[in-house]
């Protein structure tokens, strides 16, 4: 009998899967905007603006926060770009500036940008 060889691999997904997941997990556009505002809150933003640009040929919604602490490149690539990461579930720590408990925690709010 041949010996079993251990093989490791990672799942791969196409970009359109993010929209499909966003539609199923986020639900509707209002909830998607709310998820993005929660991200700004978690980043200690002092103000969040939601701009609706619906009159152009390329309508869009722009969510901008002010004075939030943002994310490092390492956080974006190592945590934010990984759907469902447990980084917030492991460490429920308060935000650095206003000591806010994070509102996000499931790791799926980032799919709101695809709604």
C-alpha positions as CSV (number, residue, x, y, z in Angstrom):
1,X,0.0,0.0,0.0
2,X,1.4,3.4,-0.9
3,X,2.1,5.9,1.8
4,X,-0.2,8.9,2.2
5,X,1.4,12.2,1.3
6,X,0.3,15.3,3.2
7,X,-0.7,18.1,0.9
8,X,-1.6,21.6,2.0
9,X,-3.5,24.1,0.0
10,X,-5.6,27.3,0.3
11,X,-9.0,28.0,-1.1
12,X,-9.1,30.3,-4.1
13,X,-12.1,32.5,-5.0
14,X,-13.0,34.8,-7.9
15,X,-13.7,38.5,-7.3
16,X,-17.4,38.2,-8.1
17,X,-17.8,35.9,-5.1
18,X,-17.3,38.9,-2.8
19,X,-20.4,40.6,-4.3
20,X,-22.4,37.3,-3.9
21,X,-21.3,37.0,-0.3
22,X,-22.0,40.7,0.4
23,X,-25.5,40.3,-1.1
24,X,-26.2,37.3,1.2
25,X,-24.5,38.4,4.4
26,X,-25.1,42.1,4.3
27,X,-28.6,42.0,2.9
28,X,-29.3,45.5,1.6
29,X,-27.7,48.8,0.8
30,X,-28.7,50.5,4.0
31,X,-27.0,47.8,6.1
32,X,-23.9,48.0,3.9
33,X,-23.6,51.8,4.6
34,X,-24.2,51.0,8.3
35,X,-21.3,48.5,8.2
36,X,-19.0,51.1,6.7
37,X,-20.0,53.7,9.4
38,X,-19.3,51.1,12.1
39,X,-15.8,50.6,10.6
40,X,-15.3,54.4,11.0
41,X,-16.5,54.2,14.6
42,X,-14.2,51.3,15.4
43,X,-11.3,53.5,13.9
44,X,-12.1,56.3,16.4
45,X,-13.4,58.7,13.7
46,X,-14.8,61.9,15.1
47,X,-17.2,62.4,12.1
48,X,-18.5,60.3,9.3
49,X,-19.9,61.7,6.0
50,X,-22.1,59.6,3.7
51,X,-22.4,61.2,0.2
52,X,-24.9,60.0,-2.3
53,X,-23.8,60.7,-5.9
54,X,-26.8,59.5,-7.7
55,X,-27.1,62.1,-10.5
56,X,-24.1,60.9,-12.6
57,X,-23.8,58.2,-15.2
58,X,-21.8,56.3,-12.6
59,X,-23.8,56.6,-9.3
60,X,-21.9,55.9,-6.1
61,X,-22.0,56.2,-2.4
62,X,-18.9,57.6,-0.7
63,X,-18.3,57.0,3.1
64,X,-15.6,59.2,4.5
65,X,-14.4,59.3,8.1
66,X,-12.4,62.1,9.7
67,X,-9.5,61.6,12.1
68,X,-9.9,57.8,12.2
69,X,-6.7,56.0,12.9
70,X,-6.8,53.9,9.7
71,X,-5.1,50.6,9.0
72,X,-1.5,49.8,8.3
73,X,-0.5,48.0,5.2
74,X,0.1,44.9,7.3
75,X,-3.4,45.0,8.8
76,X,-5.0,45.5,5.4
77,X,-3.1,42.6,3.8
78,X,-3.0,40.3,6.8
79,X,-6.4,40.9,8.3
80,X,-8.8,43.1,6.3
81,X,-8.3,41.2,3.0
82,X,-9.0,37.9,4.8
83,X,-12.8,37.4,4.9
84,X,-14.0,36.1,8.3
85,X,-10.7,36.7,10.1
86,X,-11.0,36.3,13.8
87,X,-8.6,39.1,14.8
88,X,-11.3,41.1,16.5
89,X,-12.9,38.1,18.1
90,X,-9.6,37.0,19.7
91,X,-8.8,40.4,21.2
92,X,-11.8,42.6,22.1
93,X,-9.7,45.6,22.9
94,X,-10.9,49.2,23.2
95,X,-9.9,51.7,20.5
96,X,-6.8,53.8,21.3
97,X,-8.3,57.3,21.2
98,X,-11.8,57.1,22.6
99,X,-11.6,53.7,24.3
100,X,-14.6,52.4,22.2
101,X,-15.4,48.7,22.2
102,X,-15.5,47.6,18.6
103,X,-18.9,47.2,17.0
104,X,-17.6,44.9,14.3
105,X,-16.5,41.4,15.0
106,X,-17.7,38.8,12.6
107,X,-15.2,39.7,9.9
108,X,-17.8,40.2,7.1
109,X,-18.4,43.9,7.3
110,X,-15.7,44.5,4.7
111,X,-18.0,42.9,2.2
112,X,-20.2,46.0,2.4
113,X,-17.8,47.8,0.0
114,X,-19.0,45.4,-2.7
115,X,-22.7,46.1,-2.3
